[in-house]
Amino acid sequence: ITIGGQRLKLPSSLTTFDKEGNGGLIVDSGTTFTMLPESLYREVLKKLKSAIRYSRSVRYEAALGLDLCYELPSEVGSFPVFPTFSLHFKDNATIRLPAENYMSMMSDTYDATRPSTSATAAVGCLIILSSGDEVY
């Protein structure tokens, strides 16, 4: 995995298999959310936090139970700029995820009683989640 041009070091348990076939990492394109083992997920969070320059939306994080949500200024345009996010596979195969595949955008209408600032038009939240540290 590379985020914003910085490659993450994966634990060997995610890149190799033991003699019983345990280990590795499954990419399931049929699921709604990307799930990563906890240790890898924490590294992804760390890289994204350092690469994303928008203000965090703790209010949305708490309400939605997500780890990273950002307030997006109205002048951002149709889809805000987030760091590149690439998955690397055997034989030099790489998939670069569009931001809309790992961030979900929503309008800032969470609390109708809260005065809305004209500077914030939307919130973007990370839709990659932790699967815990299960071994499959």
HUKAHU-V987249 format. One record per helix or strand of 2 or more residues. SS is the DSSP state (H for helix, E for strand). FROM is the first residue (numbers start at 1). LEN is the number of residues. If there is no record, write none. Layout:
BEGIN
ss=<SS SS>
from=<FROM FROM>
len=<LEN LEN>
END
This chain:
BEGIN
ss=<E E H E H E H E H E H E H E E E>
from=<2 6 12 34 38 55 58 69 74 85 90 94 99 103 120 128>
len=<2 2 3 4 14 2 7 5 3 4 3 4 3 5 7 5>
END
